[in-house]
């Protein structure tokens, strides 16, 4: 599907520049959720049909990030998807993390402190040089939540491999607009409610086969079974042989909204989305006299930014006078110009 044709599937209120906080659903996702909620309200269907959305989401996500569906696990939060990896770190391990890392990819490692796991935080631009022979795992966001900085994925992975370290990536602020190969890392977790435009409550992760052999599925329940629909009761333990053994039981309605959004992104193609999003981000930067960048998220310091944006009806994140604006499929040139008029007028 052509991007311009797809953009008709959203009708946002003008001025939404905050996909880095949450994405807006395309019409097929919104309609699917409404239909499922109506069925739930009246009890006119069984739940098994709802579960198919989880399978569809897994397959679509795998295609977007270039891995096999059998290497994808599903859950509800990024931190919970990282948890079994953190628990499997050897006692006394060292983890290297950027100092501005969002805590979903920080707290799981810090929580292992009582086992002697040490977390070392460094500036993002010094991450490659900080990886050494003592490093057991490198954890970072592909795109930083705070300011949209895009990590040097290939260089970081190469440095980690040179020292035998694992690589854990939070791609929540990247997946959906930035093309990348998840298979380069050991684990890549994504919350689907931002750039993937699903409801909050769905998250996915790539787990490399070699890594899975080191993990224990402590959160295993019926949905992690080889055949979930025959595993409601009783022993023995009979878990899936692939990444599904780490699945968390899905929150149905979140996945019902996630599957159509992911499938639409797959139809459009992430490279086309990136071109659109970054063009608008650079239009915004140019209007403020800043140099262009390579991200769909930008952060700029503008005096009185919060009051100026609120008066104009612009919804963007503001932190201590610093505007974090984010641009996605449904953002228009008019949205950008509205924000620029508010900030420069």
C-alpha positions as MATLAB code, in Angstrom:
seq = 'XXXXXXXXXXXXXXXXXXXXXXXXXXXXXXXXXXXXXXXXXXXXXXXXXXXXXXXXXXXXXXXXXXXXXXXXXXXXXXXXXXXXXXXXXXXXXXXXXXXXXXXXXXXXXXXXXXXXXXXXXXXXXXXXXXXXXXXXXXXXXXXXXXXXXXXXXXXXXXXXXXXXXXXXXXXXXXXXXXXXXXXXXXXXXXXXXXXXXXXXXXXXXXXXXXXXXXXXXXXXXXXXXXXXXXXXXXXXXXXXXXXXXXXXXXXXXXXXXXXXXXXXXXXXXXXXXXXXXXXXXXXXXXXXXXXXXXXXXXXXXXXXXXXXXXXXXXXXXXXXXXXXXXXXXXXXXXXXXXXXXXXXX';
ca = [
       0.000    0.000    0.000;
       1.270    3.471   -0.854;
       1.962    5.655    2.148;
      -0.272    8.504    0.979;
      -3.169    6.103    0.531;
      -2.580    4.575    3.976;
      -2.523    7.975    5.673;
      -6.267    8.271    5.034;
      -6.762    5.584    7.706;
      -6.130    8.126   10.487;
      -8.135   11.192   11.455;
      -6.042   12.751   14.246;
      -6.894   16.029   15.860;
      -4.342   18.508   14.470;
      -1.253   19.043   16.577;
      -0.396   15.519   17.783;
       3.424   15.433   17.918;
       3.830   12.858   20.672;
       4.056    9.352   19.211;
       7.108    8.853   21.443;
       4.523    8.711   24.255;
       1.849    6.745   22.403;
       0.863    6.062   18.829;
      -2.558    6.567   17.254;
      -4.426    3.545   15.886;
      -5.259    3.216   12.201;
      -8.922    2.639   11.398;
      -8.622   -1.176   10.979;
      -7.092   -1.487   14.461;
      -9.670    0.795   16.070;
     -12.570   -1.008   14.379;
     -11.274   -4.450   15.389;
     -11.065   -3.429   19.042;
     -14.571   -1.934   19.008;
     -15.992   -5.113   17.497;
     -14.249   -7.320   20.050;
     -15.378   -5.123   22.949;
     -18.966   -5.329   21.709;
     -18.675   -9.124   21.566;
     -17.236   -9.191   25.087;
     -20.002   -6.956   26.402;
     -22.744   -9.263   25.221;
     -20.921  -12.601   25.391;
     -21.817  -13.499   21.840;
     -18.540  -15.263   21.039;
     -15.860  -17.376   22.675;
     -12.360  -16.080   23.313;
     -10.437  -18.477   21.075;
     -11.046  -16.336   17.999;
      -9.569  -13.319   19.755;
      -6.343  -15.220   20.331;
      -5.603  -15.390   16.607;
      -4.557  -11.736   16.786;
      -1.543  -12.763   18.887;
      -0.391  -15.192   16.208;
      -0.852  -12.547   13.514;
       1.058   -9.965   15.553;
       3.937  -12.356   16.113;
       4.196  -13.089   12.396;
       3.946   -9.426   11.351;
       6.519   -8.287   13.897;
       8.930  -11.026   12.815;
       8.663   -9.790    9.236;
       9.228   -6.161   10.235;
      12.481   -6.922   12.074;
      13.765   -9.735    9.838;
      13.553  -12.790   12.081;
      11.560  -16.039   12.178;
       8.220  -16.047   14.043;
       9.482  -19.042   16.043;
      12.124  -16.725   17.552;
       9.543  -14.205   18.798;
       7.960  -14.220   22.242;
       5.011  -12.095   23.350;
       4.218  -10.304   26.574;
       2.848   -7.073   27.934;
       5.902   -4.982   28.893;
       9.491   -4.584   27.759;
      10.924   -4.988   31.265;
       9.138   -8.314   31.773;
      10.501   -9.591   28.460;
      14.032   -8.693   29.585;
      13.530  -10.268   33.019;
      14.521  -13.880   32.158;
      17.670  -12.590   30.460;
      18.596  -10.596   33.559;
      17.924  -13.586   35.807;
      20.219  -15.750   33.662;
      23.239  -13.462   33.979;
      26.019  -15.129   35.956;
      26.625  -13.868   39.480;
      29.088  -10.997   39.361;
      28.363  -10.161   35.714;
      28.947   -6.665   34.334;
      26.340   -4.843   32.243;
      27.165   -1.676   30.290;
      24.264    0.733   29.657;
      23.952    4.332   28.363;
      23.516    6.795   31.222;
      20.234    8.180   29.804;
      18.689    4.760   29.156;
      14.947    4.381   29.726;
      14.507    2.327   32.879;
      12.692   -0.596   31.221;
      16.141   -1.552   29.894;
      17.941   -0.616   33.095;
      15.962   -1.734   36.140;
      15.928   -5.448   35.130;
      19.735   -5.446   35.286;
      19.952   -3.278   38.421;
      17.537   -5.652   40.157;
      20.233   -8.354   40.004;
      22.557   -6.387   42.322;
      22.144   -8.817   45.222;
      23.777  -11.466   43.022;
      26.720   -9.171   42.439;
      25.650   -8.030   38.966;
      27.207   -4.629   38.325;
      25.698   -2.030   35.990;
      28.078    0.518   34.519;
      26.479    3.595   32.877;
      28.380    5.607   30.276;
      27.522    8.332   27.738;
      25.828    6.893   24.652;
      28.564    8.176   22.358;
      31.133    6.393   24.542;
      29.306    3.069   24.656;
      31.457    1.305   22.067;
      34.699    2.275   23.815;
      33.317    1.227   27.211;
      32.773   -2.389   26.109;
      35.735   -4.464   27.289;
      36.769   -7.964   28.319;
      34.864   -7.618   31.610;
      31.557   -6.859   29.858;
      28.975   -9.650   29.929;
      26.025   -7.766   28.422;
      25.508   -4.475   26.600;
      22.004   -2.999   26.926;
      20.813    0.051   25.003;
      17.877    1.606   23.207;
      18.137    1.670   19.439;
      16.581    5.148   19.624;
      16.756    7.046   22.896;
      13.449    8.050   24.444;
      14.794   11.291   25.897;
      16.056   12.967   22.756;
      15.692   10.626   19.760;
      19.414    9.853   19.477;
      19.925    6.872   17.169;
      22.466    4.365   18.480;
      25.234    3.063   16.220;
      23.709   -0.407   16.225;
      26.259   -2.191   14.056;
      29.319   -0.750   15.810;
      27.925   -1.544   19.263;
      27.099   -5.107   18.273;
      30.538   -5.571   16.705;
      32.255   -4.332   19.883;
      30.140   -6.635   22.037;
      30.885   -9.646   19.849;
      34.611   -8.866   19.943;
      34.492   -9.331   23.712;
      31.964  -12.171   23.845;
      29.222   -9.994   25.384;
      25.499  -10.393   24.921;
      23.449   -7.587   23.332;
      20.036   -6.505   24.659;
      18.171   -3.851   22.676;
      15.053   -1.875   23.528;
      13.643   -0.926   20.124;
      10.390    0.590   21.389;
      11.232    4.054   20.045;
      12.559    2.658   16.753;
      10.435   -0.250   15.575;
       7.801    1.026   13.176;
       9.826    3.840   11.619;
      13.482    2.715   11.625;
      14.465   -0.362    9.576;
      16.828   -2.698   11.449;
      17.793   -6.363   11.699;
      16.849   -7.719   15.120;
      18.822  -10.891   14.449;
      22.115   -9.054   15.020;
      21.336   -8.865   18.748;
      20.569  -11.559   21.314;
      17.328  -10.026   22.562;
      15.319   -7.148   21.104;
      12.210   -6.080   23.019;
       9.545   -3.681   21.766;
       6.500   -2.124   23.385;
       3.851   -2.005   20.649;
       1.908    1.048   21.817;
       4.192    3.710   20.378;
       5.466    3.546   16.783;
       3.701    0.209   16.156;
       0.440    1.974   17.095;
      -1.158   -0.860   19.055;
      -2.987   -0.484   22.376;
      -0.877   -0.429   25.518;
      -0.502   -3.941   26.890;
       1.196   -5.728   23.987;
       4.961   -6.202   23.685;
       7.148   -8.512   21.629;
      10.742   -9.692   21.753;
      13.178  -11.487   19.526;
      15.085  -14.131   21.503;
      18.057  -15.677   19.725;
      18.043  -19.507   19.795;
      21.475  -19.652   21.475;
      20.335  -17.241   24.180;
      17.171  -19.221   24.878;
      19.250  -22.217   25.864;
      20.615  -20.168   28.762;
      17.246  -18.939   30.007;
      14.772  -20.464   32.438;
      11.093  -19.735   31.700;
      10.194  -18.711   35.249;
       6.988  -17.022   34.078;
       5.709  -20.046   32.162;
       1.970  -20.636   32.185;
      -0.543  -22.388   29.973;
       0.212  -20.110   27.008;
       3.884  -21.118   27.018;
       2.982  -24.748   26.345;
       3.681  -26.564   23.095;
      -0.103  -26.856   22.665;
      -1.715  -24.235   24.928;
      -5.224  -25.489   24.238;
      -4.490  -28.915   25.696;
      -2.413  -27.629   28.599;
      -4.965  -26.141   30.932;
      -4.503  -28.635   33.776;
      -1.964  -30.861   35.438;
       1.622  -32.012   34.882;
       3.992  -32.766   33.305;
       5.725  -29.582   32.204;
       5.247  -29.427   28.432;
       6.602  -26.149   27.119;
       6.999  -25.022   23.514;
      10.342  -25.853   21.923;
      10.797  -22.371   20.445;
      10.546  -18.813   21.789;
       6.896  -19.371   22.704;
       8.041  -21.050   25.918;
       8.643  -17.514   27.211;
       5.198  -16.218   26.175;
       2.992  -14.465   28.691;
      -0.730  -15.083   28.440;
      -1.979  -12.344   26.102;
      -4.301   -9.500   27.037;
      -6.745  -10.218   24.225;
      -7.985   -6.764   23.324;
      -4.503   -5.269   23.185;
      -3.471   -7.835   20.597;
      -6.684   -7.427   18.621;
      -5.668   -3.789   18.086;
      -2.000   -4.568   17.554;
      -2.312   -7.107   14.727;
      -3.985   -4.811   12.134;
      -1.562   -1.978   12.918;
       1.490   -4.203   12.426;
       0.080   -5.683    9.239;
      -0.565   -2.210    7.859;
       3.017   -1.161    8.601;
       4.217   -4.269    6.796;
       2.102   -3.314    3.765;
       3.451    0.230    3.659;
       7.050   -0.727    4.366;
       9.189    0.719    7.132;
      11.635    2.501    4.748;
       8.772    4.619    3.392;
       7.645    5.417    6.933;
      11.169    6.453    7.898;
      11.432    8.801    4.922;
       8.146   10.488    5.837;
       8.842   10.748    9.572;
      12.411   12.042    9.322;
      11.447   14.574    6.637;
       8.889   16.094    9.005;
      11.322   16.041   11.922;
      13.846   17.929    9.814;
      11.199   20.406    8.661;
      10.585   21.125   12.348;
      14.304   21.498   13.081;
      14.844   23.769   10.094;
      12.012   26.022   11.238;
      13.808   26.486   14.538;
      17.169   27.121   12.892;
      18.618   23.768   13.900;
      20.619   21.413   11.676;
      18.889   18.304   10.277;
      19.053   14.949   11.994;
      18.359   11.282   11.312;
      15.569   10.590   13.807;
      11.774   10.813   13.989;
      12.173   12.175   17.533;
      13.812   15.523   18.238;
      14.428   17.496   21.413;
      15.047   21.244   21.351;
      15.244   23.903   24.028;
      12.779   26.752   23.521;
      11.989   29.297   26.277;
       8.364   29.101   27.422;
       7.772   26.051   25.233;
       5.099   24.403   27.357;
       2.855   27.455   27.571;
       3.293   28.278   23.881;
       2.388   24.758   22.742;
      -0.565   24.455   25.104;
      -2.049   27.741   23.883;
      -1.849   26.480   20.292;
      -3.304   23.058   21.113;
      -0.083   21.222   20.264;
       0.469   17.988   22.172;
       4.170   17.232   22.598;
       6.318   16.261   25.544;
       8.022   19.135   27.341;
      10.706   18.636   29.976;
      12.161   21.737   31.705;
      11.635   23.894   28.641;
      12.933   21.241   26.238;
      10.432   20.187   23.580;
      10.438   16.524   22.575;
       8.490   16.306   19.336;
       7.879   13.078   17.430;
       6.523   12.600   13.928;
       4.789    9.571   12.431;
       2.558    8.431    9.581;
      -0.410   10.579   10.556;
       1.668   13.747   11.096;
       1.303   16.408    8.398;
       3.269   19.439    7.244;
       0.449   21.511    8.704;
       1.026   19.941   12.141;
       4.694   20.878   11.956;
       3.935   24.423   10.829;
       1.353   24.837   13.600;
       4.000   23.906   16.169;
       6.578   26.210   14.590;
       4.159   29.127   14.568;
       3.498   28.531   18.278;
       7.161   28.286   19.227;
       8.513   31.140   17.111;
       5.586   33.558   17.169;
];
